[in-house]
Amino acid sequence: MTAAPGGPLPAQEWLEVIARAPLVSMDLLVRDAQQRVLVGLRRNEPALGTWFVPGGAIRKNETLDAAFARITYAELGRSLARRDARFVGVFEHHYPTNFLGAPGIGTHYIVLAHELHSASLDRLPREQHGEYRWMSEFELREHPQVHPYTRAYFSR
């Protein structure tokens, strides 16, 4: 089963939201001690089959701090505090697809990107990403399977 992008709404209701409005989300630019960046191979649309940084949608009435803690737990396997991250900027992502694969409905994200350092990521969740790897910025810019939106974080 494909998970809805932001939470407790049933999948069809999330699809209605995606059809009518942008989603606000957070992307996590996680670096290790060697300054490599964590990426996962996407298992779901949008961006299926590409290397992408972890992230997730912010839920209605959720504070940014609560969203960051929830998203880091869901995407990295442990809850982290937003105060320990560096805000990178606001980005806009447009995809022709959606998480359900429904025809004719694209997904529009307003992304709040945050950079953080993490020494231990022992049990990375497999719901959104089938495998993970650490890539240097050079690899991120050059690897053909890295999604252009992830690449853009490191091409500035």
N, C-alpha and C positions, 0 to 999 in steps of 0.2 A: 504494500500500500504506500502511496506517495503522501508524504506529510504536507499539510498546509503550511505556508511560509511563516505565519506569525502566531499561531496559537489556537485557542480553544474553539474558534468558529468551525463549523463543518466545511468540508472542502468546497462544496458548491457556493456557500456564502462567501468564502474567500475569493473564489473565482469572480463573483459579482463585484467585490471590492476592486480587484485587479482590473476588471474591465472598465471601471468608472473613475479610478483615482490612482495617483502614484502611491507607492509604499515608501515609508521612511525606514531606513535600515542602518545598521552599523557593519562595517567591514573591519576585520582584525588583521593588521599587518604585524604578525608575530615574528620576532627575531630571536635567534639563538645567540650563544656566545661568540660565534664566528660571523655574526651579522647576516646569516642566511635567513630567508623568509620561508615560513611554513605555507605550503599550498596543498590542497587536496584535489583529487580527481573527482569531479562532480558526477553524482549518480542520478541526479534529477534535473529537469528543466527548471528555470532557464540555465543555459550554459552547460548542458549535459555533455559529458565526455571531455571537458577541458579542465586544465589545472587552474584553480581559483583560490583566493584567500578565503578563510572562514568568515562567516558573517550571518546576520539574520535580521528579520524585520522587527521593528519596535511595535508593541501592541498599544492599542488605544488606552489612555489613562495610565500608562506605565511611565515612570520617571526615567530619564536617561541613565541614571545610576542603576536603577533596578533592571532596566533593559540590558545594560552592559554585563551585569552579574549573571543574568539569565542566559544571554547569548554566549558568553564565555563558557558557562557550564555546559550548554547544549553543544557547542562547537569544539571545545577544547577539553571537556571532561572535568573541568574545575572552575569554580566561580572566582572571578577576579574583580578588583575594584577599578572603576573608571579613573579615579584619581591617580592610579599607578600607570596610566597610559598617557601618551602624548597625542593630542588632537592634530590630525594631519590636514583635514579640510573637508569640504563638501563636494561631492561628485554626483553626476547624473548618469544613470545607466538605463538604456532602452533595449529591450529584447523583443523579438518577434514572437516568442513563445511564452508559455505559462507553465506552472508546476503540474497541471493536469493534462497538458497536451491538447487542450480544447482549441479547435481551429479558429483563426481570426481574432484571437485575444492576445495582445502583447503585454509585457510587464514593464512598468516604468518605476525605477527606484530613485529616490533621493538618498544618497549614501553619506553617512557621517563616518569617515575613516579615522581609525585610531591605531597608533603604533604602540606595541608593548614588547617587553622582553620576558621570556619564560625559559627557565632552565630545565624544568621537568614537565613533560607532557607524556605521561605513561600510558594512559588509556584513552586514546582519541576516538570519539564516537564515529560510527560507520553509517549513520543514517543518510547524511548528505554527501559524504565523500567515501569512496570505496578504498582508496589508499592515500597515503600522505607522503610528502617528501620535503626536504629542506632544499631551497635553491638560492644560489647567489643572485644578486641583482643582474649580473650579466646573463645568467641562465634564464632568468625571468623575462628579460628583454628579447632573448634570442630563440628560446624554445618554441617551436611552432604550435605546440598544443596548449601553451599558456594563453588564457583568454585575453583579448585586447584590453578589457577593463582592468584586469589585474596588472597587465603590463604597464598601463598608463600610470599607476601609482609610482612606478620606478623609472619613468621616462621624463620626468620633469627636471 
